[in-house]
């Protein structure tokens, strides 16, 4: 992370249909959030699923360049059941 208040993590594709958090790469509690989050996408399989979900949920592209896109949008993964 860039800052102690900024958390980053990775989403991966599952069954080519949806994305799931890779909780082993970061703190699982980081996925217990509501509201809008930032997404960085390139041109991978999971990125295409993320972009499709964001488009259907009115996500906004904040940056679109040769190296990827930065989106602002709602949480698109299923929040773990143990989240409060």
PDB file of N, CA, C and O in Angstrom:
ATOM      1  N   UNK A   1       0.822  -1.194   0.000  1.00  0.00           N
ATOM      2  CA  UNK A   1       0.000   0.000   0.000  1.00  0.00           C
ATOM      3  C   UNK A   1       0.864   1.254   0.000  1.00  0.00           C
ATOM      4  O   UNK A   1       1.986   1.257   0.506  1.00  0.00           O
ATOM      5  N   UNK A   2       0.329   2.295  -0.565  1.00  0.00           N
ATOM      6  CA  UNK A   2       1.015   3.577  -0.662  1.00  0.00           C
ATOM      7  C   UNK A   2       1.038   4.274   0.693  1.00  0.00           C
ATOM      8  O   UNK A   2       1.998   4.971   1.020  1.00  0.00           O
ATOM      9  N   UNK A   3       0.014   4.092   1.459  1.00  0.00           N
ATOM     10  CA  UNK A   3      -0.205   4.812   2.699  1.00  0.00           C
ATOM     11  C   UNK A   3      -0.841   3.837   3.684  1.00  0.00           C
ATOM     12  O   UNK A   3      -1.505   2.888   3.266  1.00  0.00           O
ATOM     13  N   UNK A   4      -0.653   4.050   4.964  1.00  0.00           N
ATOM     14  CA  UNK A   4      -1.226   3.151   5.966  1.00  0.00           C
ATOM     15  C   UNK A   4      -2.750   3.094   5.899  1.00  0.00           C
ATOM     16  O   UNK A   4      -3.354   2.108   6.321  1.00  0.00           O
ATOM     17  N   UNK A   5      -3.370   4.147   5.370  1.00  0.00           N
ATOM     18  CA  UNK A   5      -4.827   4.194   5.263  1.00  0.00           C
ATOM     19  C   UNK A   5      -5.342   3.652   3.932  1.00  0.00           C
ATOM     20  O   UNK A   5      -6.552   3.541   3.736  1.00  0.00           O
ATOM     21  N   UNK A   6      -4.446   3.319   3.030  1.00  0.00           N
ATOM     22  CA  UNK A   6      -4.824   2.790   1.725  1.00  0.00           C
ATOM     23  C   UNK A   6      -4.500   1.309   1.697  1.00  0.00           C
ATOM     24  O   UNK A   6      -3.357   0.919   1.933  1.00  0.00           O
ATOM     25  N   UNK A   7      -5.480   0.491   1.415  1.00  0.00           N
ATOM     26  CA  UNK A   7      -5.291  -0.954   1.360  1.00  0.00           C
ATOM     27  C   UNK A   7      -5.426  -1.430  -0.074  1.00  0.00           C
ATOM     28  O   UNK A   7      -6.286  -0.959  -0.818  1.00  0.00           O
ATOM     29  N   UNK A   8      -4.581  -2.357  -0.451  1.00  0.00           N
ATOM     30  CA  UNK A   8      -4.675  -2.916  -1.793  1.00  0.00           C
ATOM     31  C   UNK A   8      -4.749  -4.429  -1.691  1.00  0.00           C
ATOM     32  O   UNK A   8      -4.292  -5.030  -0.719  1.00  0.00           O
ATOM     33  N   UNK A   9      -5.324  -5.016  -2.699  1.00  0.00           N
ATOM     34  CA  UNK A   9      -5.498  -6.451  -2.696  1.00  0.00           C
ATOM     35  C   UNK A   9      -5.720  -6.924  -4.115  1.00  0.00           C
ATOM     36  O   UNK A   9      -5.710  -6.119  -5.046  1.00  0.00           O
ATOM     37  N   UNK A  10      -5.917  -8.207  -4.292  1.00  0.00           N
ATOM     38  CA  UNK A  10      -6.108  -8.772  -5.619  1.00  0.00           C
ATOM     39  C   UNK A  10      -7.403  -9.563  -5.683  1.00  0.00           C
ATOM     40  O   UNK A  10      -7.762 -10.283  -4.751  1.00  0.00           O
ATOM     41  N   UNK A  11      -8.093  -9.412  -6.800  1.00  0.00           N
ATOM     42  CA  UNK A  11      -9.267 -10.228  -7.101  1.00  0.00           C
ATOM     43  C   UNK A  11      -8.877 -11.184  -8.215  1.00  0.00           C
ATOM     44  O   UNK A  11      -8.128 -10.816  -9.120  1.00  0.00           O
ATOM     45  N   UNK A  12      -9.377 -12.396  -8.155  1.00  0.00           N
ATOM     46  CA  UNK A  12      -9.095 -13.372  -9.195  1.00  0.00           C
ATOM     47  C   UNK A  12     -10.402 -13.942  -9.725  1.00  0.00           C
ATOM     48  O   UNK A  12     -11.431 -13.886  -9.053  1.00  0.00           O
ATOM     49  N   UNK A  13     -10.353 -14.487 -10.928  1.00  0.00           N
ATOM     50  CA  UNK A  13     -11.583 -15.020 -11.512  1.00  0.00           C
ATOM     51  C   UNK A  13     -11.886 -16.407 -10.954  1.00  0.00           C
ATOM     52  O   UNK A  13     -10.985 -17.160 -10.586  1.00  0.00           O
ATOM     53  N   UNK A  14     -13.169 -16.720 -10.900  1.00  0.00           N
ATOM     54  CA  UNK A  14     -13.629 -18.034 -10.459  1.00  0.00           C
ATOM     55  C   UNK A  14     -14.618 -18.558 -11.492  1.00  0.00           C
ATOM     56  O   UNK A  14     -15.660 -17.949 -11.736  1.00  0.00           O
ATOM     57  N   UNK A  15     -14.287 -19.677 -12.085  1.00  0.00           N
ATOM     58  CA  UNK A  15     -15.151 -20.331 -13.075  1.00  0.00           C
ATOM     59  C   UNK A  15     -15.479 -19.435 -14.257  1.00  0.00           C
ATOM     60  O   UNK A  15     -16.506 -19.628 -14.907  1.00  0.00           O
ATOM     61  N   UNK A  16     -14.624 -18.458 -14.549  1.00  0.00           N
ATOM     62  CA  UNK A  16     -14.821 -17.523 -15.662  1.00  0.00           C
ATOM     63  C   UNK A  16     -16.130 -16.743 -15.576  1.00  0.00           C
ATOM     64  O   UNK A  16     -16.617 -16.239 -16.588  1.00  0.00           O
ATOM     65  N   UNK A  17     -16.709 -16.638 -14.368  1.00  0.00           N
ATOM     66  CA  UNK A  17     -18.011 -15.980 -14.225  1.00  0.00           C
ATOM     67  C   UNK A  17     -18.019 -14.835 -13.230  1.00  0.00           C
ATOM     68  O   UNK A  17     -18.759 -13.869 -13.412  1.00  0.00           O
ATOM     69  N   UNK A  18     -17.219 -14.921 -12.190  1.00  0.00           N
ATOM     70  CA  UNK A  18     -17.209 -13.884 -11.172  1.00  0.00           C
ATOM     71  C   UNK A  18     -15.822 -13.786 -10.567  1.00  0.00           C
ATOM     72  O   UNK A  18     -14.948 -14.601 -10.863  1.00  0.00           O
ATOM     73  N   UNK A  19     -15.623 -12.793  -9.724  1.00  0.00           N
ATOM     74  CA  UNK A  19     -14.323 -12.613  -9.084  1.00  0.00           C
ATOM     75  C   UNK A  19     -14.441 -12.870  -7.588  1.00  0.00           C
ATOM     76  O   UNK A  19     -15.480 -12.635  -6.970  1.00  0.00           O
ATOM     77  N   UNK A  20     -13.346 -13.357  -7.034  1.00  0.00           N
ATOM     78  CA  UNK A  20     -13.265 -13.611  -5.593  1.00  0.00           C
ATOM     79  C   UNK A  20     -11.977 -12.984  -5.062  1.00  0.00           C
ATOM     80  O   UNK A  20     -11.000 -12.853  -5.799  1.00  0.00           O
ATOM     81  N   UNK A  21     -11.974 -12.601  -3.799  1.00  0.00           N
ATOM     82  CA  UNK A  21     -10.767 -12.031  -3.193  1.00  0.00           C
ATOM     83  C   UNK A  21      -9.696 -13.099  -3.006  1.00  0.00           C
ATOM     84  O   UNK A  21     -10.003 -14.256  -2.719  1.00  0.00           O
ATOM     85  N   UNK A  22      -8.465 -12.708  -3.168  1.00  0.00           N
ATOM     86  CA  UNK A  22      -7.322 -13.563  -2.828  1.00  0.00           C
ATOM     87  C   UNK A  22      -6.906 -13.184  -1.413  1.00  0.00           C
ATOM     88  O   UNK A  22      -5.980 -12.397  -1.217  1.00  0.00           O
ATOM     89  N   UNK A  23      -7.587 -13.741  -0.445  1.00  0.00           N
ATOM     90  CA  UNK A  23      -7.358 -13.341   0.946  1.00  0.00           C
ATOM     91  C   UNK A  23      -6.002 -13.761   1.479  1.00  0.00           C
ATOM     92  O   UNK A  23      -5.535 -13.185   2.462  1.00  0.00           O
ATOM     93  N   UNK A  24      -5.366 -14.721   0.881  1.00  0.00           N
ATOM     94  CA  UNK A  24      -4.046 -15.123   1.366  1.00  0.00           C
ATOM     95  C   UNK A  24      -2.969 -14.088   1.025  1.00  0.00           C
ATOM     96  O   UNK A  24      -1.863 -14.157   1.560  1.00  0.00           O
ATOM     97  N   UNK A  25      -3.270 -13.142   0.153  1.00  0.00           N
ATOM     98  CA  UNK A  25      -2.310 -12.097  -0.199  1.00  0.00           C
ATOM     99  C   UNK A  25      -2.452 -10.846   0.659  1.00  0.00           C
ATOM    100  O   UNK A  25      -1.560  -9.998   0.660  1.00  0.00           O
ATOM    101  N   UNK A  26      -3.533 -10.719   1.370  1.00  0.00           N
ATOM    102  CA  UNK A  26      -3.758  -9.526   2.174  1.00  0.00           C
ATOM    103  C   UNK A  26      -4.635  -9.875   3.365  1.00  0.00           C
ATOM    104  O   UNK A  26      -5.078 -11.015   3.511  1.00  0.00           O
ATOM    105  N   UNK A  27      -4.873  -8.913   4.188  1.00  0.00           N
ATOM    106  CA  UNK A  27      -5.715  -9.146   5.362  1.00  0.00           C
ATOM    107  C   UNK A  27      -7.157  -9.378   4.934  1.00  0.00           C
ATOM    108  O   UNK A  27      -7.725  -8.557   4.213  1.00  0.00           O
ATOM    109  N   UNK A  28      -7.751 -10.470   5.362  1.00  0.00           N
ATOM    110  CA  UNK A  28      -9.146 -10.741   4.983  1.00  0.00           C
ATOM    111  C   UNK A  28     -10.111  -9.629   5.376  1.00  0.00           C
ATOM    112  O   UNK A  28     -11.106  -9.414   4.683  1.00  0.00           O
ATOM    113  N   UNK A  29      -9.847  -8.919   6.467  1.00  0.00           N
ATOM    114  CA  UNK A  29     -10.758  -7.855   6.903  1.00  0.00           C
ATOM    115  C   UNK A  29     -10.843  -6.727   5.891  1.00  0.00           C
ATOM    116  O   UNK A  29     -11.798  -5.951   5.928  1.00  0.00           O
ATOM    117  N   UNK A  30      -9.882  -6.608   4.992  1.00  0.00           N
ATOM    118  CA  UNK A  30      -9.918  -5.548   3.990  1.00  0.00           C
ATOM    119  C   UNK A  30     -11.069  -5.747   3.018  1.00  0.00           C
ATOM    120  O   UNK A  30     -11.459  -4.808   2.324  1.00  0.00           O
ATOM    121  N   UNK A  31     -11.614  -6.947   2.956  1.00  0.00           N
ATOM    122  CA  UNK A  31     -12.741  -7.216   2.069  1.00  0.00           C
ATOM    123  C   UNK A  31     -14.087  -6.946   2.742  1.00  0.00           C
ATOM    124  O   UNK A  31     -15.132  -7.107   2.112  1.00  0.00           O
ATOM    125  N   UNK A  32     -14.074  -6.543   4.000  1.00  0.00           N
ATOM    126  CA  UNK A  32     -15.299  -6.250   4.756  1.00  0.00           C
ATOM    127  C   UNK A  32     -15.615  -4.760   4.668  1.00  0.00           C
ATOM    128  O   UNK A  32     -15.653  -4.068   5.685  1.00  0.00           O
ATOM    129  N   UNK A  33     -15.837  -4.278   3.478  1.00  0.00           N
ATOM    130  CA  UNK A  33     -16.088  -2.850   3.310  1.00  0.00           C
ATOM    131  C   UNK A  33     -17.365  -2.621   2.521  1.00  0.00           C
ATOM    132  O   UNK A  33     -17.863  -3.506   1.826  1.00  0.00           O
ATOM    133  N   UNK A  34     -17.866  -1.433   2.647  1.00  0.00           N
ATOM    134  CA  UNK A  34     -19.034  -0.992   1.890  1.00  0.00           C
ATOM    135  C   UNK A  34     -18.654   0.275   1.147  1.00  0.00           C
ATOM    136  O   UNK A  34     -17.605   0.867   1.399  1.00  0.00           O
ATOM    137  N   UNK A  35     -19.505   0.678   0.243  1.00  0.00           N
ATOM    138  CA  UNK A  35     -19.241   1.917  -0.481  1.00  0.00           C
ATOM    139  C   UNK A  35     -18.422   1.688  -1.730  1.00  0.00           C
ATOM    140  O   UNK A  35     -18.345   0.575  -2.250  1.00  0.00           O
ATOM    141  N   UNK A  36     -17.811   2.759  -2.201  1.00  0.00           N
ATOM    142  CA  UNK A  36     -17.052   2.687  -3.439  1.00  0.00           C
ATOM    143  C   UNK A  36     -15.575   2.410  -3.166  1.00  0.00           C
ATOM    144  O   UNK A  36     -15.018   2.830  -2.152  1.00  0.00           O
ATOM    145  N   UNK A  37     -14.966   1.696  -4.095  1.00  0.00           N
ATOM    146  CA  UNK A  37     -13.548   1.373  -4.013  1.00  0.00           C
ATOM    147  C   UNK A  37     -12.916   1.635  -5.379  1.00  0.00           C
ATOM    148  O   UNK A  37     -13.618   1.797  -6.377  1.00  0.00           O
ATOM    149  N   UNK A  38     -11.600   1.674  -5.411  1.00  0.00           N
ATOM    150  CA  UNK A  38     -10.867   1.838  -6.661  1.00  0.00           C
ATOM    151  C   UNK A  38     -10.454   0.476  -7.203  1.00  0.00           C
ATOM    152  O   UNK A  38     -10.113  -0.429  -6.441  1.00  0.00           O
ATOM    153  N   UNK A  39     -10.487   0.340  -8.508  1.00  0.00           N
ATOM    154  CA  UNK A  39     -10.053  -0.880  -9.188  1.00  0.00           C
ATOM    155  C   UNK A  39      -9.042  -0.498 -10.249  1.00  0.00           C
ATOM    156  O   UNK A  39      -9.194   0.521 -10.922  1.00  0.00           O
ATOM    157  N   UNK A  40      -8.013  -1.311 -10.399  1.00  0.00           N
ATOM    158  CA  UNK A  40      -7.038  -1.127 -11.476  1.00  0.00           C
ATOM    159  C   UNK A  40      -7.156  -2.356 -12.369  1.00  0.00           C
ATOM    160  O   UNK A  40      -6.955  -3.481 -11.913  1.00  0.00           O
ATOM    161  N   UNK A  41      -7.483  -2.139 -13.646  1.00  0.00           N
ATOM    162  CA  UNK A  41      -7.644  -3.256 -14.568  1.00  0.00           C
ATOM    163  C   UNK A  41      -6.697  -3.126 -15.744  1.00  0.00           C
ATOM    164  O   UNK A  41      -6.313  -2.030 -16.153  1.00  0.00           O
ATOM    165  N   UNK A  42      -6.336  -4.281 -16.271  1.00  0.00           N
ATOM    166  CA  UNK A  42      -5.519  -4.343 -17.488  1.00  0.00           C
ATOM    167  C   UNK A  42      -6.321  -5.128 -18.518  1.00  0.00           C
ATOM    168  O   UNK A  42      -7.447  -4.747 -18.838  1.00  0.00           O
ATOM    169  N   UNK A  43      -5.764  -6.213 -19.040  1.00  0.00           N
ATOM    170  CA  UNK A  43      -6.503  -6.966 -20.057  1.00  0.00           C
ATOM    171  C   UNK A  43      -6.522  -8.468 -19.777  1.00  0.00           C
ATOM    172  O   UNK A  43      -6.579  -9.269 -20.710  1.00  0.00           O
ATOM    173  N   UNK A  44      -6.476  -8.849 -18.522  1.00  0.00           N
ATOM    174  CA  UNK A  44      -6.539 -10.254 -18.148  1.00  0.00           C
ATOM    175  C   UNK A  44      -7.973 -10.760 -18.045  1.00  0.00           C
ATOM    176  O   UNK A  44      -8.930 -10.001 -18.198  1.00  0.00           O
ATOM    177  N   UNK A  45      -8.096 -12.046 -17.785  1.00  0.00           N
ATOM    178  CA  UNK A  45      -9.413 -12.679 -17.680  1.00  0.00           C
ATOM    179  C   UNK A  45     -10.227 -12.082 -16.530  1.00  0.00           C
ATOM    180  O   UNK A  45     -11.392 -11.729 -16.709  1.00  0.00           O
ATOM    181  N   UNK A  46      -9.618 -11.971 -15.361  1.00  0.00           N
ATOM    182  CA  UNK A  46     -10.323 -11.393 -14.210  1.00  0.00           C
ATOM    183  C   UNK A  46     -10.658  -9.921 -14.463  1.00  0.00           C
ATOM    184  O   UNK A  46     -11.708  -9.437 -14.041  1.00  0.00           O
ATOM    185  N   UNK A  47      -9.767  -9.218 -15.149  1.00  0.00           N
ATOM    186  CA  UNK A  47     -10.009  -7.800 -15.446  1.00  0.00           C
ATOM    187  C   UNK A  47     -11.264  -7.610 -16.304  1.00  0.00           C
ATOM    188  O   UNK A  47     -12.031  -6.672 -16.091  1.00  0.00           O
ATOM    189  N   UNK A  48     -11.461  -8.491 -17.255  1.00  0.00           N
ATOM    190  CA  UNK A  48     -12.656  -8.402 -18.124  1.00  0.00           C
ATOM    191  C   UNK A  48     -13.933  -8.612 -17.309  1.00  0.00           C
ATOM    192  O   UNK A  48     -14.932  -7.928 -17.531  1.00  0.00           O
ATOM    193  N   UNK A  49     -13.901  -9.556 -16.370  1.00  0.00           N
ATOM    194  CA  UNK A  49     -15.057  -9.793 -15.499  1.00  0.00           C
ATOM    195  C   UNK A  49     -15.291  -8.573 -14.607  1.00  0.00           C
ATOM    196  O   UNK A  49     -16.429  -8.135 -14.436  1.00  0.00           O
ATOM    197  N   UNK A  50     -14.225  -8.033 -14.047  1.00  0.00           N
ATOM    198  CA  UNK A  50     -14.334  -6.841 -13.189  1.00  0.00           C
ATOM    199  C   UNK A  50     -14.936  -5.676 -13.973  1.00  0.00           C
ATOM    200  O   UNK A  50     -15.849  -5.009 -13.487  1.00  0.00           O
ATOM    201  N   UNK A  51     -14.438  -5.431 -15.167  1.00  0.00           N
ATOM    202  CA  UNK A  51     -14.949  -4.322 -15.975  1.00  0.00           C
ATOM    203  C   UNK A  51     -16.416  -4.516 -16.336  1.00  0.00           C
ATOM    204  O   UNK A  51     -17.186  -3.556 -16.324  1.00  0.00           O
ATOM    205  N   UNK A  52     -16.809  -5.738 -16.654  1.00  0.00           N
ATOM    206  CA  UNK A  52     -18.207  -6.017 -16.971  1.00  0.00           C
ATOM    207  C   UNK A  52     -19.107  -5.744 -15.762  1.00  0.00           C
ATOM    208  O   UNK A  52     -20.173  -5.141 -15.893  1.00  0.00           O
ATOM    209  N   UNK A  53     -18.666  -6.192 -14.596  1.00  0.00           N
ATOM    210  CA  UNK A  53     -19.427  -5.945 -13.361  1.00  0.00           C
ATOM    211  C   UNK A  53     -19.526  -4.448 -13.078  1.00  0.00           C
ATOM    212  O   UNK A  53     -20.593  -3.947 -12.725  1.00  0.00           O
ATOM    213  N   UNK A  54     -18.425  -3.749 -13.231  1.00  0.00           N
ATOM    214  CA  UNK A  54     -18.430  -2.310 -12.955  1.00  0.00           C
ATOM    215  C   UNK A  54     -19.331  -1.553 -13.921  1.00  0.00           C
ATOM    216  O   UNK A  54     -20.046  -0.636 -13.517  1.00  0.00           O
ATOM    217  N   UNK A  55     -19.300  -1.933 -15.192  1.00  0.00           N
ATOM    218  CA  UNK A  55     -20.184  -1.290 -16.173  1.00  0.00           C
ATOM    219  C   UNK A  55     -21.648  -1.502 -15.811  1.00  0.00           C
ATOM    220  O   UNK A  55     -22.457  -0.580 -15.917  1.00  0.00           O
ATOM    221  N   UNK A  56     -21.991  -2.721 -15.381  1.00  0.00           N
ATOM    222  CA  UNK A  56     -23.386  -3.018 -15.043  1.00  0.00           C
ATOM    223  C   UNK A  56     -23.827  -2.344 -13.749  1.00  0.00           C
ATOM    224  O   UNK A  56     -25.024  -2.202 -13.501  1.00  0.00           O
ATOM    225  N   UNK A  57     -22.863  -1.926 -12.918  1.00  0.00           N
ATOM    226  CA  UNK A  57     -23.181  -1.284 -11.646  1.00  0.00           C
ATOM    227  C   UNK A  57     -22.799   0.197 -11.650  1.00  0.00           C
ATOM    228  O   UNK A  57     -22.578   0.797 -10.599  1.00  0.00           O
ATOM    229  N   UNK A  58     -22.726   0.773 -12.851  1.00  0.00           N
ATOM    230  CA  UNK A  58     -22.452   2.206 -13.019  1.00  0.00           C
ATOM    231  C   UNK A  58     -21.107   2.664 -12.469  1.00  0.00           C
ATOM    232  O   UNK A  58     -20.984   3.783 -11.971  1.00  0.00           O
ATOM    233  N   UNK A  59     -20.100   1.801 -12.560  1.00  0.00           N
ATOM    234  CA  UNK A  59     -18.751   2.203 -12.190  1.00  0.00           C
ATOM    235  C   UNK A  59     -18.253   3.274 -13.148  1.00  0.00           C
ATOM    236  O   UNK A  59     -18.718   3.361 -14.285  1.00  0.00           O
ATOM    237  N   UNK A  60     -17.317   4.081 -12.696  1.00  0.00           N
ATOM    238  CA  UNK A  60     -16.805   5.190 -13.503  1.00  0.00           C
ATOM    239  C   UNK A  60     -15.321   4.989 -13.785  1.00  0.00           C
ATOM    240  O   UNK A  60     -14.556   4.640 -12.886  1.00  0.00           O
ATOM    241  N   UNK A  61     -14.922   5.206 -15.016  1.00  0.00           N
ATOM    242  CA  UNK A  61     -13.503   5.170 -15.368  1.00  0.00           C
ATOM    243  C   UNK A  61     -12.899   6.524 -15.011  1.00  0.00           C
ATOM    244  O   UNK A  61     -13.334   7.559 -15.516  1.00  0.00           O
ATOM    245  N   UNK A  62     -11.901   6.508 -14.143  1.00  0.00           N
ATOM    246  CA  UNK A  62     -11.221   7.737 -13.749  1.00  0.00           C
ATOM    247  C   UNK A  62      -9.987   7.987 -14.604  1.00  0.00           C
ATOM    248  O   UNK A  62      -9.586   9.133 -14.813  1.00  0.00           O
ATOM    249  N   UNK A  63      -9.390   6.912 -15.094  1.00  0.00           N
ATOM    250  CA  UNK A  63      -8.197   7.014 -15.929  1.00  0.00           C
ATOM    251  C   UNK A  63      -8.214   5.874 -16.932  1.00  0.00           C
ATOM    252  O   UNK A  63      -8.520   4.736 -16.577  1.00  0.00           O
ATOM    253  N   UNK A  64      -7.888   6.171 -18.183  1.00  0.00           N
ATOM    254  CA  UNK A  64      -7.839   5.161 -19.239  1.00  0.00           C
ATOM    255  C   UNK A  64      -6.584   5.407 -20.053  1.00  0.00           C
ATOM    256  O   UNK A  64      -6.530   6.339 -20.856  1.00  0.00           O
ATOM    257  N   UNK A  65      -5.570   4.569 -19.846  1.00  0.00           N
ATOM    258  CA  UNK A  65      -4.310   4.733 -20.548  1.00  0.00           C
ATOM    259  C   UNK A  65      -3.809   3.413 -21.106  1.00  0.00           C
ATOM    260  O   UNK A  65      -4.430   2.368 -20.914  1.00  0.00           O
ATOM    261  N   UNK A  66      -2.703   3.468 -21.784  1.00  0.00           N
ATOM    262  CA  UNK A  66      -2.123   2.271 -22.406  1.00  0.00           C
ATOM    263  C   UNK A  66      -1.757   1.205 -21.376  1.00  0.00           C
ATOM    264  O   UNK A  66      -1.769   0.014 -21.687  1.00  0.00           O
ATOM    265  N   UNK A  67      -1.433   1.625 -20.148  1.00  0.00           N
ATOM    266  CA  UNK A  67      -1.027   0.668 -19.120  1.00  0.00           C
ATOM    267  C   UNK A  67      -2.187   0.118 -18.299  1.00  0.00           C
ATOM    268  O   UNK A  67      -1.972  -0.767 -17.470  1.00  0.00           O
ATOM    269  N   UNK A  68      -3.399   0.605 -18.495  1.00  0.00           N
ATOM    270  CA  UNK A  68      -4.568   0.086 -17.793  1.00  0.00           C
ATOM    271  C   UNK A  68      -5.580   1.171 -17.482  1.00  0.00           C
ATOM    272  O   UNK A  68      -5.439   2.319 -17.904  1.00  0.00           O
ATOM    273  N   UNK A  69      -6.606   0.783 -16.735  1.00  0.00           N
ATOM    274  CA  UNK A  69      -7.684   1.698 -16.350  1.00  0.00           C
ATOM    275  C   UNK A  69      -7.808   1.728 -14.833  1.00  0.00           C
ATOM    276  O   UNK A  69      -7.549   0.737 -14.151  1.00  0.00           O
ATOM    277  N   UNK A  70      -8.206   2.877 -14.327  1.00  0.00           N
ATOM    278  CA  UNK A  70      -8.556   3.008 -12.913  1.00  0.00           C
ATOM    279  C   UNK A  70     -10.037   3.326 -12.859  1.00  0.00           C
ATOM    280  O   UNK A  70     -10.509   4.278 -13.481  1.00  0.00           O
ATOM    281  N   UNK A  71     -10.757   2.514 -12.107  1.00  0.00           N
ATOM    282  CA  UNK A  71     -12.206   2.641 -11.964  1.00  0.00           C
ATOM    283  C   UNK A  71     -12.567   3.010 -10.533  1.00  0.00           C
ATOM    284  O   UNK A  71     -11.837   2.696  -9.594  1.00  0.00           O
ATOM    285  N   UNK A  72     -13.698   3.678 -10.381  1.00  0.00           N
ATOM    286  CA  UNK A  72     -14.329   3.907  -9.090  1.00  0.00           C
ATOM    287  C   UNK A  72     -15.687   3.238  -9.176  1.00  0.00           C
ATOM    288  O   UNK A  72     -16.476   3.530 -10.075  1.00  0.00           O
ATOM    289  N   UNK A  73     -15.956   2.344  -8.244  1.00  0.00           N
ATOM    290  CA  UNK A  73     -17.230   1.640  -8.287  1.00  0.00           C
ATOM    291  C   UNK A  73     -17.529   0.910  -6.997  1.00  0.00           C
ATOM    292  O   UNK A  73     -16.724   0.919  -6.066  1.00  0.00           O
ATOM    293  N   UNK A  74     -18.686   0.277  -6.944  1.00  0.00           N
ATOM    294  CA  UNK A  74     -19.095  -0.438  -5.738  1.00  0.00           C
ATOM    295  C   UNK A  74     -18.313  -1.741  -5.568  1.00  0.00           C
ATOM    296  O   UNK A  74     -17.659  -2.213  -6.498  1.00  0.00           O
ATOM    297  N   UNK A  75     -18.392  -2.299  -4.394  1.00  0.00           N
ATOM    298  CA  UNK A  75     -17.797  -3.610  -4.123  1.00  0.00           C
ATOM    299  C   UNK A  75     -18.477  -4.629  -5.029  1.00  0.00           C
ATOM    300  O   UNK A  75     -19.705  -4.697  -5.069  1.00  0.00           O
ATOM    301  N   UNK A  76     -17.695  -5.418  -5.753  1.00  0.00           N
ATOM    302  CA  UNK A  76     -18.273  -6.394  -6.684  1.00  0.00           C
ATOM    303  C   UNK A  76     -18.038  -7.836  -6.244  1.00  0.00           C
ATOM    304  O   UNK A  76     -18.461  -8.764  -6.932  1.00  0.00           O
ATOM    305  N   UNK A  77     -17.379  -8.034  -5.125  1.00  0.00           N
ATOM    306  CA  UNK A  77     -17.165  -9.386  -4.620  1.00  0.00           C
ATOM    307  C   UNK A  77     -18.162  -9.675  -3.514  1.00  0.00           C
ATOM    308  O   UNK A  77     -18.726  -8.757  -2.919  1.00  0.00           O
ATOM    309  N   UNK A  78     -18.375 -10.936  -3.245  1.00  0.00           N
ATOM    310  CA  UNK A  78     -19.260 -11.325  -2.144  1.00  0.00           C
ATOM    311  C   UNK A  78     -18.516 -11.101  -0.834  1.00  0.00           C
ATOM    312  O   UNK A  78     -17.425 -11.632  -0.628  1.00  0.00           O
ATOM    313  N   UNK A  79     -19.111 -10.318   0.035  1.00  0.00           N
ATOM    314  CA  UNK A  79     -18.491 -10.046   1.324  1.00  0.00           C
ATOM    315  C   UNK A  79     -18.492 -11.325   2.163  1.00  0.00           C
ATOM    316  O   UNK A  79     -19.521 -11.995   2.255  1.00  0.00           O
ATOM    317  N   UNK A  80     -17.361 -11.676   2.775  1.00  0.00           N
ATOM    318  CA  UNK A  80     -17.314 -12.879   3.603  1.00  0.00           C
ATOM    319  C   UNK A  80     -18.384 -12.871   4.690  1.00  0.00           C
ATOM    320  O   UNK A  80     -18.718 -11.818   5.233  1.00  0.00           O
ATOM    321  N   UNK A  81     -18.914 -14.038   5.002  1.00  0.00           N
ATOM    322  CA  UNK A  81     -19.996 -14.148   5.984  1.00  0.00           C
ATOM    323  C   UNK A  81     -19.596 -13.667   7.368  1.00  0.00           C
ATOM    324  O   UNK A  81     -20.449 -13.206   8.127  1.00  0.00           O
ATOM    325  N   UNK A  82     -18.323 -13.763   7.713  1.00  0.00           N
ATOM    326  CA  UNK A  82     -17.884 -13.374   9.056  1.00  0.00           C
ATOM    327  C   UNK A  82     -17.698 -11.867   9.215  1.00  0.00           C
ATOM    328  O   UNK A  82     -17.384 -11.406  10.312  1.00  0.00           O
ATOM    329  N   UNK A  83     -17.882 -11.099   8.160  1.00  0.00           N
ATOM    330  CA  UNK A  83     -17.780  -9.639   8.274  1.00  0.00           C
ATOM    331  C   UNK A  83     -18.947  -9.098   9.095  1.00  0.00           C
ATOM    332  O   UNK A  83     -20.068  -9.597   9.004  1.00  0.00           O
ATOM    333  N   UNK A  84     -18.674  -8.098   9.877  1.00  0.00           N
ATOM    334  CA  UNK A  84     -19.735  -7.468  10.686  1.00  0.00           C
ATOM    335  C   UNK A  84     -20.383  -6.356   9.913  1.00  0.00           C
ATOM    336  O   UNK A  84     -21.296  -5.702  10.418  1.00  0.00           O
TER     337      UNK A  84
END
